[in-house]
Amino acid sequence: MKALITQREGVDKYGSAVDSLESNYIKYFEGLGYNLVPVSNYISSVDYLFEELPSLLILTGGGSLPGWCYEPVGSGVDSPCRDRIEKALFDKAIQLGVPVVAICRGMQYVNVLLGGRISVLSDLSVPRDIGKEHPIQWEKEILMVNNYHNDGIFLNQLADGLYPIAMDVDNDVVEGFISLEKRILGFQFHPERSISDLSSGEKIKN
């Protein structure tokens, strides 16, 4: 199964624009049976990538979104090439019915592209420390997930047509959403990174 996967936009020590992709994504999705095709942020068009229809589009995490995506509007971090390519990939996938998995920043961007907003997760009722696991409500179960994000989606910011499947109920923050109609699955946490609670990790993977 072929899966398109997006990458971070960056600059190397010589000042040249570069793409980067964490090895954890490769190991995780290859373990699920996908042959990954990393997509550069600097191609002129994504159309040729869909000539042979992929089985999946993966929008990865890492980095922040532009300031206009936030509520209230903030400074954000501009990655204009990545934003352009990810929007083009997302639009094409929805048009052709290709399933989308969106992780962390990717999940936030999908929410914004569909009309929602995000916020900096400061002053939460129950603080969540970066790098430390915390509980979420996944349907009727409590699972432990990792935490590598400063931004997120409060429930009242969720775009129309997206439905929460996992919540940080203490803070009213969406940790996972789905759209059956558009074939979208989003995770705020990182399923490709380790989760010390093995039971939670296996349930999320499955």
N, CA, C and O of each residue as an XYZ file, in Angstrom:
824
protein
N       0.846     -1.195      0.000
C       0.000      0.000      0.000
C       0.881      1.245      0.000
O       1.813      1.363      0.795
N       0.574      2.160     -0.896
C       1.363      3.391     -0.981
C       0.732      4.482     -0.124
O      -0.481      4.689     -0.160
N       1.560      5.172      0.641
C       1.095      6.288      1.468
C       1.972      7.504      1.226
O       3.197      7.413      1.302
N       1.356      8.638      0.936
C       2.076      9.900      0.840
C       2.242     10.473      2.238
O       1.309     10.438      3.039
N       3.427     11.001      2.536
C       3.677     11.551      3.865
C       4.387     12.895      3.735
O       5.321     13.039      2.946
N       3.938     13.872      4.510
C       4.510     15.212      4.428
C       5.716     15.347      5.355
O       5.975     14.486      6.196
N       6.448     16.451      5.180
C       7.683     16.664      5.906
C       7.750     18.076      6.476
O       6.994     18.960      6.073
N       8.662     18.271      7.414
C       8.929     19.613      7.937
C       9.636     20.449      6.878
O      10.317     19.924      5.997
N       9.460     21.748      6.985
C      10.171     22.707      6.153
C      11.262     23.351      6.994
O      10.992     23.834      8.094
N      12.492     23.365      6.488
C      13.584     23.928      7.269
C      14.681     24.496      6.390
O      14.546     24.601      5.170
N      15.780     24.860      7.054
C      16.947     25.429      6.381
C      18.189     24.759      6.949
O      18.311     24.613      8.165
N      19.118     24.348      6.079
C      20.333     23.712      6.571
C      21.388     24.761      6.931
O      21.133     25.960      6.824
N      22.555     24.315      7.351
C      23.582     25.238      7.838
C      24.149     26.142      6.749
O      24.838     27.120      7.040
N      23.854     25.808      5.488
C      24.308     26.632      4.385
C      23.241     27.625      3.919
O      23.454     28.392      2.981
N      22.088     27.594      4.595
C      21.000     28.487      4.228
C      20.096     27.962      3.128
O      19.241     28.689      2.622
N      20.281     26.698      2.755
C      19.452     26.099      1.711
C      18.196     25.481      2.314
O      18.241     24.880      3.387
N      17.086     25.634      1.617
C      15.825     25.051      2.067
C      15.891     23.535      2.006
O      16.380     22.968      1.028
N      15.398     22.874      3.054
C      15.432     21.412      3.124
C      14.115     20.876      3.679
O      13.372     21.571      4.372
N      13.858     19.615      3.348
C      12.777     18.844      3.963
C      13.375     17.963      5.045
O      14.553     17.610      4.983
N      12.565     17.604      6.041
C      13.028     16.631      7.038
C      11.852     15.806      7.542
O      10.729     16.296      7.667
N      12.143     14.540      7.826
C      11.120     13.585      8.259
C      11.709     12.689      9.333
O      12.745     12.060      9.117
N      11.058     12.623     10.489
C      11.541     11.786     11.581
C      11.437     10.304     11.223
O      10.467      9.863     10.608
N      12.449      9.555     11.618
C      12.474      8.125     11.311
C      11.329      7.360     11.988
O      10.929      6.292     11.523
N      10.808      7.915     13.085
C       9.708      7.230     13.774
C       8.505      7.028     12.867
O       7.825      6.005     12.950
N       8.241      7.998     12.004
C       7.115      7.852     11.069
C       7.360      6.686     10.115
O       6.458      5.895      9.839
N       8.590      6.592      9.618
C       8.918      5.526      8.674
C       8.703      4.162      9.326
O       8.036      3.293      8.765
N       9.273      3.988     10.510
C       9.188      2.702     11.199
C       7.737      2.355     11.531
O       7.312      1.213     11.359
N       6.988      3.336     12.002
C       5.613      3.075     12.441
C       4.724      2.677     11.268
O       4.034      1.659     11.324
N       4.742      3.481     10.207
C       3.808      3.219      9.106
C       4.262      2.059      8.225
O       3.427      1.368      7.642
N       5.573      1.834      8.117
C       6.017      0.617      7.438
C       5.584     -0.608      8.224
O       5.252     -1.641      7.642
N       5.586     -0.494      9.549
C       5.118     -1.594     10.387
C       3.641     -1.899     10.204
O       3.180     -3.005     10.486
N       2.905     -0.899      9.728
C       1.477     -1.103      9.436
C       1.245     -1.551      7.998
O       0.106     -1.740      7.573
N       2.346     -1.721      7.248
C       2.222     -2.259      5.898
C       2.233     -1.235      4.780
O       1.914     -1.568      3.639
N       2.596      0.013      5.084
C       2.589      1.063      4.056
C       3.978      1.273      3.475
O       4.977      1.219      4.192
N       4.033      1.511      2.176
C       5.242      1.951      1.500
C       5.170      3.465      1.390
O       4.335      4.004      0.663
N       6.045      4.146      2.113
C       5.936      5.595      2.243
C       6.607      6.330      1.089
O       7.690      5.963      0.634
N       5.927      7.380      0.632
C       6.462      8.282     -0.383
C       6.536      9.670      0.250
O       5.525     10.370      0.305
N       7.719     10.084      0.731
C       7.841     11.432      1.305
C       7.627     12.492      0.230
O       8.153     12.384     -0.878
N       6.850     13.515      0.572
C       6.529     14.580     -0.375
C       7.340     15.828     -0.026
O       7.296     16.301      1.110
N       8.068     16.352     -0.986
C       8.843     17.569     -0.765
C       7.934     18.783     -0.664
O       6.893     18.856     -1.317
N       8.344     19.727      0.160
C       7.608     20.983      0.281
C       7.873     21.933     -0.884
O       7.284     23.013     -0.944
N       8.747     21.548     -1.804
C       9.202     22.489     -2.818
C       8.828     22.068     -4.236
O       9.324     22.652     -5.199
N       7.960     21.062     -4.379
C       7.479     20.692     -5.704
C       6.446     21.711     -6.166
O       5.820     22.392     -5.355
N       6.278     21.804     -7.485
C       5.369     22.817     -8.038
C       3.920     22.357     -8.048
O       3.009     23.183     -8.000
N       3.694     21.047     -8.110
C       2.330     20.514     -8.168
C       2.301     19.138     -7.530
O       3.289     18.404     -7.577
N       1.165     18.787     -6.931
C       1.018     17.463     -6.317
C       0.266     16.490     -7.215
O       0.115     15.320     -6.862
N      -0.203     16.946     -8.359
C      -1.097     16.128     -9.181
C      -0.482     14.789     -9.565
O      -1.169     13.767     -9.538
N       0.809     14.776     -9.925
C       1.431     13.537    -10.388
C       1.481     12.479     -9.298
O       1.558     11.286     -9.595
N       1.438     12.904     -8.032
C       1.481     11.956     -6.921
C       0.207     11.131     -6.820
O       0.184     10.090     -6.164
N      -0.850     11.596     -7.469
C      -2.142     10.907     -7.404
C      -2.479     10.178     -8.703
O      -3.584      9.656     -8.850
N      -1.522     10.136     -9.657
C      -1.775      9.400    -10.900
C      -1.975      7.925    -10.608
O      -2.848      7.281    -11.188
N      -1.163      7.393     -9.705
C      -1.428      6.085     -9.110
C      -1.991      6.363     -7.728
O      -1.272      6.823     -6.841
N      -3.276      6.084     -7.542
C      -3.975      6.536     -6.342
C      -3.347      5.938     -5.090
O      -3.261      4.716     -4.972
N      -2.902      6.786     -4.141
C      -2.349      6.261     -2.890
C      -3.444      5.701     -1.991
O      -4.620      6.037     -2.129
N      -3.036      4.853     -1.082
C      -3.986      4.283     -0.120
C      -4.216      5.201      1.062
O      -5.209      5.062      1.777
N      -3.283      6.165      1.280
C      -3.353      6.999      2.468
C      -2.530      8.265      2.264
O      -1.512      8.255      1.573
N      -2.989      9.358      2.879
C      -2.200     10.579      3.009
C      -1.952     10.815      4.488
O      -2.886     10.797      5.290
N      -0.687     11.040      4.853
C      -0.305     11.298      6.237
C       0.209     12.723      6.347
O       1.198     13.078      5.707
N      -0.453     13.541      7.153
C      -0.003     14.895      7.450
C       0.699     14.854      8.805
O       0.071     14.568      9.824
N       1.982     15.135      8.815
C       2.803     14.904     10.005
C       2.775     16.079     10.982
O       2.221     17.142     10.699
N       3.388     15.850     12.131
C       3.521     16.877     13.155
C       4.834     17.622     13.038
O       5.567     17.487     12.058
N       5.113     18.417     14.069
C       6.352     19.194     14.104
C       6.148     20.621     13.665
O       5.804     20.880     12.512
N       6.360     21.556     14.582
C       6.233     22.967     14.244
C       4.840     23.514     14.504
O       3.915     22.785     14.863
N       4.721     24.819     14.310
C       3.469     25.524     14.555
C       2.849     25.994     13.243
O       3.467     25.908     12.182
N       1.637     26.483     13.332
C       0.922     27.020     12.176
C       1.050     28.542     12.127
O       1.471     29.155     13.108
N       0.694     29.160     10.997
C       0.735     30.626     10.908
C      -0.200     31.277     11.925
O      -1.174     30.668     12.370
N       0.107     32.509     12.280
C      -0.630     33.201     13.332
C      -2.116     33.326     13.102
O      -2.892     33.332     14.058
N      -2.539     33.427     11.827
C      -3.969     33.621     11.538
C      -4.812     32.393     11.904
O      -6.035     32.491     11.997
N      -4.170     31.244     12.109
C      -4.895     30.019     12.450
C      -5.358     29.997     13.904
O      -6.194     29.178     14.286
N      -4.806     30.902     14.712
C      -5.023     30.874     16.157
C      -6.191     31.750     16.577
O      -6.570     32.705     15.898
N      -6.741     31.385     17.717
C      -7.805     32.167     18.363
C      -7.415     32.364     19.829
O      -7.449     31.416     20.614
N      -7.039     33.614     20.203
C      -6.916     34.803     19.347
C      -5.727     34.699     18.393
O      -4.831     33.875     18.579
N      -5.741     35.551     17.370
C      -4.666     35.548     16.381
C      -3.333     35.755     17.089
O      -3.207     36.638     17.938
N      -2.339     34.942     16.739
C      -1.051     34.999     17.421
C       0.090     35.179     16.449
O      -0.118     35.488     15.276
N       1.303     34.982     16.946
C       2.480     35.151     16.106
C       2.699     33.932     15.214
O       3.010     34.082     14.033
N       2.540     32.728     15.763
C       2.691     31.517     14.971
C       4.075     31.388     14.369
O       4.978     32.165     14.681
N       4.231     30.408     13.512
C       5.483     30.178     12.788
C       5.134     29.890     11.338
O       4.400     28.945     11.049
N       5.655     30.697     10.431
C       5.329     30.521      9.020
C       6.193     29.427      8.390
O       7.420     29.455      8.481
N       5.537     28.481      7.762
C       6.188     27.484      6.902
C       5.395     27.488      5.602
O       4.652     26.546      5.329
N       5.547     28.543      4.793
C       4.646     28.758      3.657
C       4.675     27.660      2.616
O       3.643     27.332      2.031
N       5.851     27.084      2.376
C       5.931     26.017      1.379
C       5.199     24.771      1.870
O       4.447     24.142      1.126
N       5.432     24.428      3.132
C       4.741     23.271      3.711
C       3.240     23.490      3.740
O       2.475     22.593      3.386
N       2.815     24.666      4.157
C       1.385     24.949      4.223
C       0.735     24.804      2.850
O      -0.357     24.248      2.734
N       1.401     25.300      1.813
C       0.856     25.220      0.458
C       0.743     23.781     -0.014
O      -0.284     23.377     -0.560
N       1.802     23.008      0.200
C       1.802     21.622     -0.252
C       0.791     20.787      0.528
O       0.064     19.986     -0.058
N       0.741     20.973      1.853
C      -0.204     20.181      2.645
C      -1.647     20.507      2.291
O      -2.492     19.612      2.268
N      -1.939     21.753      2.021
C      -3.298     22.114      1.596
C      -3.623     21.476      0.253
O      -4.714     20.934      0.074
N      -2.693     21.532     -0.688
C      -2.924     20.936     -2.004
C      -3.127     19.429     -1.904
O      -4.015     18.872     -2.550
N      -2.296     18.768     -1.086
C      -2.445     17.326     -0.876
C      -3.783     16.996     -0.229
O      -4.471     16.063     -0.644
N      -4.142     17.767      0.786
C      -5.398     17.519      1.499
C      -6.594     17.704      0.565
O      -7.495     16.866      0.530
N      -6.598     18.790     -0.180
C      -7.714     19.046     -1.105
C      -7.848     17.927     -2.134
O      -8.953     17.485     -2.448
N      -6.705     17.475     -2.655
C      -6.734     16.416     -3.670
C      -7.201     15.101     -3.066
O      -7.970     14.369     -3.688
N      -6.743     14.800     -1.865
C      -7.154     13.561     -1.202
C      -8.658     13.548     -0.952
O      -9.317     12.535     -1.187
N      -9.200     14.661     -0.479
C     -10.640     14.734     -0.231
C     -11.403     14.597     -1.541
O     -12.423     13.910     -1.599
N     -10.918     15.245     -2.583
C     -11.565     15.178     -3.898
C     -11.626     13.743     -4.418
O     -12.627     13.335     -5.007
N     -10.550     12.974     -4.197
C     -10.453     11.629     -4.752
C     -10.849     10.532     -3.770
O     -10.832      9.352     -4.118
N     -11.202     10.913     -2.548
C     -11.621      9.926     -1.563
C     -10.493      9.150     -0.934
O     -10.698      8.034     -0.456
N      -9.275      9.734     -0.924
C      -8.131      9.076     -0.285
C      -8.190      9.342      1.215
O      -8.310     10.502      1.610
N      -8.110      8.324      2.066
C      -8.141      8.543      3.518
C      -6.967      9.402      3.977
O      -5.877      9.351      3.406
N      -7.212     10.189      5.020
C      -6.206     11.100      5.570
C      -5.993     10.778      7.044
O      -6.953     10.693      7.810
N      -4.737     10.600      7.440
C      -4.366     10.531      8.853
C      -3.545     11.783      9.164
O      -2.526     12.041      8.523
N      -3.992     12.548     10.142
C      -3.345     13.821     10.481
C      -2.869     13.771     11.924
O      -3.646     13.474     12.832
N      -1.579     14.065     12.134
C      -0.955     13.923     13.443
C      -0.454     15.273     13.941
O       0.262     15.975     13.227
N      -0.831     15.637     15.165
C      -0.362     16.837     15.857
C      -0.589     18.092     15.002
O      -1.736     18.501     14.820
N       0.464     18.705     14.481
C       0.287     19.878     13.629
C      -0.631     19.573     12.453
O      -1.446     20.405     12.054
N      -0.489     18.371     11.905
C      -1.350     17.975     10.794
C      -2.820     17.984     11.169
O      -3.661     18.438     10.392
N      -3.134     17.483     12.359
C      -4.511     17.500     12.849
C      -5.011     18.926     13.013
O      -6.141     19.244     12.644
N      -4.167     19.776     13.565
C      -4.556     21.175     13.752
C      -4.815     21.854     12.409
O      -5.761     22.630     12.274
N      -3.971     21.560     11.413
C      -4.120     22.195     10.105
C      -5.392     21.720      9.413
O      -6.087     22.524      8.793
N      -5.707     20.450      9.503
C      -6.964     19.943      8.938
C      -8.146     20.685      9.550
O      -9.066     21.091      8.840
N      -8.120     20.860     10.868
C      -9.211     21.576     11.532
C      -9.348     22.995     10.988
O     -10.459     23.470     10.756
N      -8.223     23.665     10.786
C      -8.241     25.030     10.256
C      -8.734     25.045      8.810
O      -9.538     25.901      8.441
N      -8.264     24.113      7.996
C      -8.665     24.066      6.590
C     -10.166     23.834      6.430
O     -10.760     24.231      5.428
N     -10.771     23.192      7.421
C     -12.207     22.929      7.366
C     -13.032     23.975      8.114
O     -14.240     23.813      8.288
N     -12.370     25.052      8.555
C     -13.109     26.164      9.149
C     -12.981     26.322     10.641
O     -13.596     27.224     11.209
N     -12.193     25.466     11.313
C     -12.003     25.577     12.750
C     -10.822     26.472     13.090
O     -10.245     27.113     12.211
N     -10.470     26.512     14.347
C      -9.330     27.300     14.817
C      -8.572     26.508     15.878
O      -9.030     25.458     16.330
N      -7.404     27.026     16.271
C      -6.606     26.412     17.322
C      -6.220     27.484     18.337
O      -6.403     28.677     18.092
N      -5.690     27.058     19.463
C      -5.241     27.982     20.499
C      -3.931     27.499     21.104
O      -3.615     26.310     21.068
N      -3.175     28.443     21.660
C      -2.039     28.085     22.506
C      -2.608     27.529     23.809
O      -3.484     28.143     24.419
N      -2.114     26.375     24.231
C      -2.681     25.704     25.405
C      -2.000     26.175     26.689
O      -1.331     25.406     27.381
N      -2.186     27.434     26.979
C      -1.679     27.998     28.220
C      -2.820     28.134     29.225
O      -3.988     28.190     28.838
N      -2.489     28.185     30.495
C      -3.481     28.365     31.559
C      -4.567     27.293     31.531
O      -5.746     27.591     31.727
N      -4.170     26.053     31.290
C      -5.126     24.953     31.323
C      -5.554     24.671     32.762
O      -4.809     24.927     33.707
N      -6.752     24.146     32.907
C      -7.229     23.789     34.243
C      -6.310     22.774     34.910
O      -5.999     22.876     36.097
N      -5.883     21.793     34.120
C      -4.916     20.800     34.585
C      -3.717     20.869     33.633
O      -3.800     20.365     32.513
N      -2.610     21.478     34.053
C      -1.466     21.655     33.152
C      -0.940     20.321     32.603
O      -0.949     19.298     33.288
N      -0.481     20.369     31.345
C       0.102     19.202     30.694
C       1.545     19.522     30.325
O       1.798     20.397     29.497
N       2.475     18.825     30.931
C       3.890     19.086     30.700
C       4.360     18.400     29.427
O       4.021     17.246     29.166
N       5.156     19.136     28.630
C       5.727     18.569     27.420
C       6.622     17.381     27.781
O       7.458     17.466     28.681
N       6.429     16.290     27.070
C       7.237     15.090     27.298
C       6.684     14.133     28.330
O       7.222     13.043     28.517
N       5.591     14.535     29.017
C       4.989     13.667     30.021
C       3.626     13.176     29.544
O       2.855     13.932     28.953
N       3.344     11.922     29.802
C       2.077     11.337     29.377
C       0.925     11.810     30.261
O       1.115     12.171     31.422
N      -0.275     11.797     29.679
C      -1.455     12.213     30.443
C      -2.661     11.412     29.964
O      -2.628     10.844     28.872
N      -3.722     11.360     30.762
C      -4.884     10.548     30.398
C      -5.821     11.263     29.433
O      -5.971     12.484     29.472
N      -6.446     10.469     28.567
C      -7.519     10.964     27.705
C      -8.693      9.991     27.774
O      -8.539      8.820     28.122
N      -9.849     10.503     27.438
C     -11.038      9.658     27.315
C     -11.153      9.242     25.862
O     -11.368     10.081     24.987
N     -11.010      7.938     25.598
C     -11.150      7.401     24.240
C     -12.396      6.528     24.249
O     -12.381      5.402     24.748
N     -13.475      7.067     23.688
C     -14.777      6.420     23.794
C     -15.077      6.139     25.269
O     -15.246      7.084     26.039
N     -15.148      4.885     25.685
C     -15.486      4.589     27.084
C     -14.260      4.248     27.919
O     -14.387      3.890     29.089
N     -13.074      4.357     27.327
C     -11.850      3.970     28.028
C     -10.993      5.177     28.379
O     -11.073      6.222     27.734
N     -10.180      5.017     29.401
C      -9.149      6.002     29.737
C      -7.812      5.437     29.268
O      -7.388      4.366     29.702
N      -7.152      6.178     28.370
C      -5.856      5.774     27.851
C      -4.814      6.831     28.198
O      -5.141      7.998     28.413
N      -3.559      6.404     28.250
C      -2.448      7.330     28.445
C      -1.814      7.626     27.088
O      -1.587      6.725     26.281
N      -1.530      8.928     26.851
C      -0.904      9.316     25.589
C       0.266     10.252     25.857
O       0.362     10.863     26.921
N       1.160     10.352     24.865
C       2.280     11.273     24.992
C       1.847     12.706     24.695
O       0.741     12.940     24.207
N       2.717     13.650     24.991
C       2.360     15.061     24.874
C       3.579     15.857     24.394
O       4.534     16.066     25.142
N       3.526     16.299     23.124
C       4.628     17.064     22.548
C       4.136     18.335     21.869
O       4.765     18.816     20.927
N       3.021     18.880     22.336
C       2.439     20.031     21.650
C       2.140     21.163     22.626
O       1.751     20.934     23.772
N       2.329     22.378     22.149
C       1.954     23.572     22.914
C       0.609     24.136     22.462
O      -0.001     24.943     23.165
N       0.151     23.709     21.287
C      -1.097     24.223     20.712
C      -2.103     23.090     20.622
O      -1.744     21.914     20.678
N      -3.370     23.461     20.481
C      -4.389     22.436     20.376
C      -5.740     23.009     20.023
O      -5.881     24.200     19.745
N      -6.733     22.135     20.038
C      -8.090     22.475     19.624
C      -9.025     22.299     20.810
O      -9.221     21.182     21.288
N      -9.599     23.389     21.283
C     -10.670     23.269     22.272
C     -11.934     22.781     21.562
O     -12.106     23.005     20.364
N     -12.796     22.127     22.295
C     -13.969     21.499     21.689
C     -14.804     22.505     20.900
O     -15.331     22.181     19.836
N     -14.922     23.724     21.422
C     -15.750     24.720     20.722
C     -15.064     25.305     19.485
O     -15.647     26.136     18.789
N     -13.820     24.870     19.207
C     -13.099     25.313     18.010
C     -13.105     24.261     16.904
O     -12.565     24.489     15.821
N     -13.712     23.119     17.177
C     -13.688     22.013     16.225
C     -14.546     22.345     15.007
O     -15.678     22.808     15.143
N     -13.998     22.106     13.819
C     -14.696     22.428     12.571
C     -15.945     21.574     12.407
O     -16.003     20.443     12.890
N     -16.934     22.119     11.729
C     -18.142     21.371     11.408
C     -17.773     20.140     10.579
O     -16.944     20.211      9.672
N     -18.398     19.024     10.905
C     -18.147     17.788     10.176
C     -17.065     16.920     10.784
O     -16.878     15.779     10.361
N     -16.337     17.449     11.785
C     -15.362     16.656     12.522
C     -15.950     16.289     13.878
O     -16.574     17.124     14.534
N     -15.757     15.057     14.295
C     -16.374     14.576     15.519
C     -15.300     14.033     16.466
O     -14.476     13.212     16.062
N     -15.305     14.489     17.728
C     -14.270     14.058     18.670
C     -14.414     12.589     19.039
O     -15.508     12.116     19.346
N     -13.295     11.877     19.003
C     -13.296     10.481     19.451
C     -12.392     10.301     20.667
O     -12.413      9.251     21.307
N     -11.597     11.328     20.987
C     -10.727     11.281     22.155
C     -10.622     12.687     22.724
O     -10.483     13.654     21.975
N     -10.689     12.805     24.058
C     -10.709     14.117     24.705
C      -9.810     14.128     25.935
O      -9.741     13.158     26.689
N      -9.129     15.246     26.112
C      -8.565     15.586     27.416
C      -9.708     16.267     28.158
O      -9.881     17.483     28.078
N     -10.485     15.461     28.882
C     -11.722     15.972     29.464
C     -11.460     17.005     30.553
O     -12.306     17.861     30.809
N     -10.298     16.932     31.195
C      -9.986     17.910     32.235
C      -9.885     19.318     31.673
O     -10.152     20.294     32.375
N      -9.495     19.425     30.392
C      -9.234     20.738     29.790
C     -10.109     21.043     28.583
O      -9.965     22.096     27.962
N     -11.020     20.125     28.245
C     -11.916     20.317     27.097
C     -11.134     20.470     25.793
O     -11.512     21.245     24.915
N     -10.037     19.718     25.683
C      -9.173     19.751     24.506
C      -9.377     18.462     23.704
O      -9.375     17.363     24.258
N      -9.551     18.621     22.403
C      -9.753     17.473     21.514
C      -8.414     16.775     21.279
O      -7.451     17.407     20.846
N      -8.352     15.482     21.563
C      -7.137     14.692     21.354
C      -7.237     13.782     20.133
O      -6.234     13.221     19.691
N      -8.423     13.636     19.599
C      -8.603     12.845     18.384
C      -9.942     13.171     17.758
O     -10.924     13.399     18.464
N      -9.986     13.195     16.431
C     -11.275     13.418     15.756
C     -11.376     12.544     14.522
O     -10.396     11.956     14.066
N     -12.606     12.476     13.987
C     -12.866     11.649     12.815
C     -13.910     12.327     11.943
O     -14.770     13.057     12.436
N     -13.827     12.082     10.662
C     -14.902     12.405      9.723
C     -15.095     11.181      8.839
O     -14.255     10.890      7.987
N     -16.181     10.472      9.034
C     -16.452      9.308      8.204
C     -16.743      9.720      6.772
O     -16.354      9.034      5.826
N     -17.427     10.838      6.620
C     -17.782     11.311      5.280
C     -16.538     11.631      4.454
O     -16.443     11.238      3.291
N     -15.585     12.344      5.057
C     -14.374     12.752      4.344
C     -13.211     11.786      4.544
O     -12.148     11.970      3.951
N     -13.399     10.763      5.370
C     -12.384      9.727      5.604
C     -11.126     10.323      6.232
O     -10.015     10.117      5.744
N     -11.322     11.067      7.324
C     -10.230     11.735      8.039
C     -10.138     11.177      9.452
O     -11.152     10.984     10.123
N      -8.914     10.921      9.896
C      -8.649     10.536     11.281
C      -7.511     11.415     11.794
O      -6.437     11.462     11.195
N      -7.749     12.106     12.900
C      -6.751     13.013     13.447
C      -6.362     12.642     14.865
O      -7.209     12.244     15.665
N      -5.053     12.777     15.181
C      -4.526     12.548     16.517
C      -3.738     13.771     16.953
O      -2.888     14.250     16.202
N      -3.998     14.291     18.152
C      -3.186     15.373     18.683
C      -1.872     14.838     19.255
O      -0.848     15.520     19.197
N      -1.895     13.641     19.796
C      -0.688     12.998     20.300
C       0.033     12.297     19.142
O      -0.428     12.345     18.001
N       1.155     11.652     19.437
C       1.972     11.021     18.401
C       1.917      9.498     18.540
O       2.622      8.942     19.381
N       1.107      8.816     17.746
C       1.060      7.348     17.838
C       2.364      6.691     17.391
O       2.657      5.557     17.773
N       3.153      7.417     16.571
C       4.409      6.849     16.072
C       5.532      6.914     17.104
O       6.567      6.269     16.935
N       5.337      7.685     18.168
C       6.333      7.759     19.240
C       5.920      6.843     20.392
O       4.767      6.422     20.483
N       6.855      6.550     21.247
C       6.594      5.572     22.298
C       5.584      6.086     23.321
O       5.505      7.279     23.614
N       4.828      5.147     23.841
C       3.914      5.380     24.956
C       4.247      4.327     26.001
O       4.147      3.130     25.733
N       4.640      4.767     27.186
C       5.137      3.819     28.190
C       4.055      2.859     28.653
O       4.354      1.726     29.031
N       2.787      3.301     28.630
C       1.690      2.411     28.983
C       1.415      1.512     27.774
O       0.752      1.930     26.825
N       1.918      0.297     27.812
C       1.867     -0.595     26.646
C       0.449     -0.920     26.224
O       0.166     -1.034     25.031
N      -0.447     -1.071     27.190
C      -1.834     -1.364     26.863
C      -2.452     -0.233     26.043
O      -3.147     -0.483     25.059
N      -2.195      1.012     26.453
C      -2.705      2.169     25.719
C      -2.113      2.216     24.316
O      -2.818      2.480     23.341
N      -0.790      1.953     24.221
C      -0.124      1.984     22.925
C      -0.701      0.970     21.955
O      -0.881      1.278     20.777
N      -0.993     -0.230     22.427
C      -1.545     -1.267     21.559
C      -2.964     -0.934     21.108
O      -3.327     -1.178     19.957
N      -3.765     -0.375     22.015
C      -5.140     -0.024     21.653
C      -5.158      1.099     20.631
O      -5.989      1.098     19.724
N      -4.251      2.053     20.767
C      -4.184      3.150     19.812
C      -3.733      2.630     18.447
O      -4.285      3.023     17.419
N      -2.740      1.756     18.435
C      -2.220      1.207     17.179
C      -3.272      0.412     16.445
O      -3.323      0.427     15.215
N      -4.110     -0.282     17.190
C      -5.117     -1.142     16.569
C      -6.411     -0.398     16.255
O      -7.352     -0.991     15.730
